[in-house]
Amino acid sequence: MSVLMRLKLTVEGEPLKTGHTHFWRVIRELDKAGPWSVNDVFDRSRDAWQSSVEDFIRRLVKAGLAEKAGIRGGLHVHRLTARPAKTPILRRDGQPTSGGLGVAQMWAAIRALKAVDYRELMVAATTEDVSVSANSAKAYLQRLDAAGYLRVIDPGKPGVPRRYALKRTMNTGPEAPRIMRTKLVWDPNRNAIMGETVAEEDRP
């Protein structure tokens, strides 16, 4: 299942304070101080719907990663029962899903390898549980390159694919950069994007 986000475009590098990765980061931080509520997470988010926060917390509870810890100010509060560093990828019933693991495995391979082409990335990122296609590996490298994460080691030639290396300054951490498809309304009369932008993660 794809991840949907509703967001507003911001300047490059500004934190996107919505989506499961952001919610999980906030929850882990709040949990250090004690029980937390949906409102606590929502108040630390931006351009998010409260129902999106509620849905993510329900998934955590069903997965056994969080549990109810009482009521505070008329609101249910929760505590984590486990705190993995990576964002849990869960279906609505709390079961883990392989969706997004292909991207995570490609990012881990790119970080580990000194240089890689799409064929090597496909092999390195494929496991018994998750298969990464050549097209997915090629597209991910191209999008990361366009976003400034990679440098070209060998431009390639017919029959020999282009090779890339991750820039040291762009080894941003273990969470994989995600490729998003966006739907937006552009008004040329105002030279502006109107309304909210809906972004859907494009998963291999």
C-alpha positions as semicolon CSV with decimal commas, in nm:
position;residue;x (nm);y (nm);z (nm)
1;M;0,000;0,000;0,000
2;S;0,133;0,342;-0,095
3;V;0,189;0,615;0,162
4;L;-0,019;0,928;0,104
5;M;0,088;1,266;0,235
6;R;-0,076;1,605;0,217
7;L;0,183;1,876;0,225
8;K;0,287;2,222;0,113
9;L;0,599;2,275;-0,092
10;T;0,887;2,416;0,111
11;V;1,240;2,526;0,045
12;E;1,493;2,251;-0,017
13;G;1,622;2,094;0,302
14;E;1,341;2,218;0,528
15;P;1,202;1,934;0,744
16;L;0,877;1,781;0,624
17;K;0,676;1,753;0,945
18;T;0,421;1,497;0,832
19;G;0,402;1,132;0,730
20;H;0,486;0,813;0,919
21;T;0,858;0,882;0,940
22;H;0,797;1,217;1,110
23;F;0,527;1,075;1,338
24;W;0,758;0,794;1,447
25;R;1,042;1,035;1,519
26;V;0,813;1,253;1,731
27;I;0,667;0,956;1,919
28;R;1,010;0,816;2,006
29;E;1,115;1,156;2,140
30;L;0,792;1,207;2,340
31;D;0,813;0,858;2,485
32;K;1,141;0,942;2,657
33;A;0,948;1,177;2,886
34;G;0,647;0,954;2,952
35;P;0,300;0,887;2,810
36;W;0,189;1,081;2,502
37;S;-0,138;1,140;2,318
38;V;-0,250;1,178;1,957
39;N;-0,269;1,554;2,019
40;D;0,092;1,563;2,141
41;V;0,207;1,413;1,810
42;F;-0,030;1,622;1,599
43;D;0,081;1,946;1,769
44;R;0,439;1,874;1,659
45;S;0,338;1,809;1,298
46;R;0,259;2,043;1,012
47;D;0,021;2,010;0,717
48;A;-0,093;1,675;0,857
49;W;-0,443;1,552;0,933
50;Q;-0,512;1,437;1,288
51;S;-0,677;1,126;1,142
52;S;-0,342;1,036;0,982
53;V;-0,174;1,050;1,324
54;E;-0,455;0,841;1,478
55;D;-0,425;0,582;1,201
56;F;-0,049;0,544;1,251
57;I;-0,086;0,504;1,628
58;R;-0,357;0,239;1,579
59;R;-0,114;0,046;1,358
60;L;0,154;0,067;1,628
61;V;-0,088;-0,064;1,891
62;K;-0,204;-0,353;1,670
63;A;0,161;-0,436;1,595
64;G;0,239;-0,449;1,968
65;L;0,482;-0,158;1,943
66;A;0,266;0,072;2,157
67;E;0,001;0,028;2,424
68;K;-0,256;0,243;2,603
69;A;-0,123;0,386;2,929
70;G;-0,428;0,556;3,077
71;I;-0,611;0,885;3,034
72;R;-0,472;1,236;3,075
73;G;-0,690;1,543;3,044
74;G;-0,969;1,334;2,896
75;L;-0,742;1,192;2,626
76;H;-0,602;0,842;2,590
77;V;-0,224;0,832;2,627
78;H;0,018;0,566;2,507
79;R;0,365;0,430;2,572
80;L;0,596;0,245;2,338
81;T;0,677;-0,118;2,409
82;A;0,964;-0,118;2,157
83;R;1,165;0,164;1,998
84;P;1,330;0,051;1,672
85;A;1,526;0,332;1,508
86;K;1,373;0,276;1,165
87;T;1,013;0,368;1,102
88;P;0,789;0,058;1,126
89;I;0,625;-0,017;0,791
90;L;0,286;-0,157;0,890
91;R;-0,047;-0,242;0,732
92;R;-0,365;-0,119;0,897
93;D;-0,396;-0,450;1,080
94;G;-0,053;-0,398;1,234
95;Q;0,120;-0,665;1,027
96;P;0,458;-0,576;0,875
97;T;0,455;-0,517;0,502
98;S;0,732;-0,545;0,247
99;G;0,611;-0,223;0,082
100;G;0,900;0,023;0,077
101;L;1,161;-0,240;0,170
102;G;1,299;-0,239;-0,183
103;V;1,384;0,129;-0,148
104;A;1,529;0,072;0,199
105;Q;1,749;-0,210;0,069
106;M;1,869;-0,004;-0,228
107;W;1,962;0,287;-0,001
108;A;2,149;0,056;0,236
109;A;2,341;-0,092;-0,059
110;I;2,426;0,252;-0,199
111;R;2,558;0,359;0,142
112;A;2,767;0,041;0,175
113;L;2,916;0,022;-0,174
114;K;3,194;0,251;-0,294
115;A;3,040;0,269;-0,641
116;V;2,746;0,102;-0,808
117;D;2,556;0,076;-1,136
118;Y;2,191;-0,020;-1,161
119;R;2,265;-0,386;-1,232
120;E;2,490;-0,416;-0,928
121;L;2,233;-0,230;-0,718
122;M;1,958;-0,468;-0,830
123;V;2,164;-0,768;-0,717
124;A;2,284;-0,610;-0,391
125;A;1,936;-0,496;-0,286
126;T;1,747;-0,817;-0,372
127;T;1,681;-1,067;-0,093
128;E;1,477;-1,384;-0,057
129;D;1,183;-1,178;0,065
130;V;1,203;-0,868;-0,156
131;S;1,300;-0,851;-0,522
132;V;1,429;-0,528;-0,678
133;S;1,391;-0,498;-1,054
134;A;1,645;-0,349;-1,293
135;N;1,402;-0,069;-1,381
136;S;1,347;0,017;-1,013
137;A;1,722;0,025;-0,945
138;K;1,788;0,240;-1,251
139;A;1,507;0,484;-1,166
140;Y;1,617;0,518;-0,802
141;L;1,975;0,597;-0,901
142;Q;1,858;0,851;-1,159
143;R;1,630;1,028;-0,912
144;L;1,894;1,038;-0,639
145;D;2,143;1,174;-0,890
146;A;1,900;1,446;-0,999
147;A;1,843;1,537;-0,632
148;G;2,218;1,581;-0,571
149;Y;2,288;1,269;-0,365
150;L;2,525;1,101;-0,612
151;R;2,829;1,175;-0,823
152;V;2,898;1,002;-1,153
153;I;3,208;0,781;-1,139
154;D;3,180;0,649;-1,496
155;P;2,938;0,798;-1,751
156;G;2,903;0,459;-1,918
157;K;2,856;0,377;-2,286
158;P;2,638;0,149;-2,497
159;G;2,622;-0,182;-2,313
160;V;2,801;-0,041;-2,008
161;P;2,575;0,132;-1,750
162;R;2,661;0,453;-1,570
163;R;2,825;0,409;-1,230
164;Y;2,755;0,628;-0,929
165;A;2,892;0,689;-0,582
166;L;2,715;0,847;-0,286
167;K;2,850;1,190;-0,197
168;R;2,989;1,192;0,156
169;T;2,789;1,501;0,243
170;M;2,468;1,329;0,127
171;N;2,502;1,017;0,339
172;T;2,217;1,156;0,545
173;G;2,133;0,851;0,758
174;P;1,975;0,505;0,757
175;E;1,626;0,611;0,648
176;A;1,600;0,584;0,269
177;P;1,515;0,898;0,068
178;R;1,175;0,830;-0,086
179;I;1,060;0,906;-0,437
180;M;0,722;1,079;-0,435
181;R;0,459;1,128;-0,704
182;T;0,269;1,452;-0,656
183;K;-0,069;1,581;-0,767
184;L;-0,106;1,957;-0,758
185;V;-0,304;2,240;-0,911
186;W;-0,092;2,503;-1,088
187;D;-0,256;2,837;-1,173
188;P;-0,052;3,011;-1,445
189;N;-0,251;3,331;-1,390
190;R;-0,113;3,361;-1,039
191;N;0,210;3,175;-1,109
192;A;0,132;2,971;-0,798
193;I;0,035;2,629;-0,669
194;M;-0,320;2,642;-0,534
195;G;-0,448;2,436;-0,243
196;E;-0,266;2,148;-0,084
197;T;-0,027;1,916;-0,262
198;V;-0,097;1,544;-0,238
199;A;0,215;1,329;-0,256
200;E;0,214;0,950;-0,296
201;E;0,523;0,741;-0,241
202;D;0,633;0,566;-0,559
203;R;0,748;0,225;-0,440
204;P;0,928;-0,037;-0,650
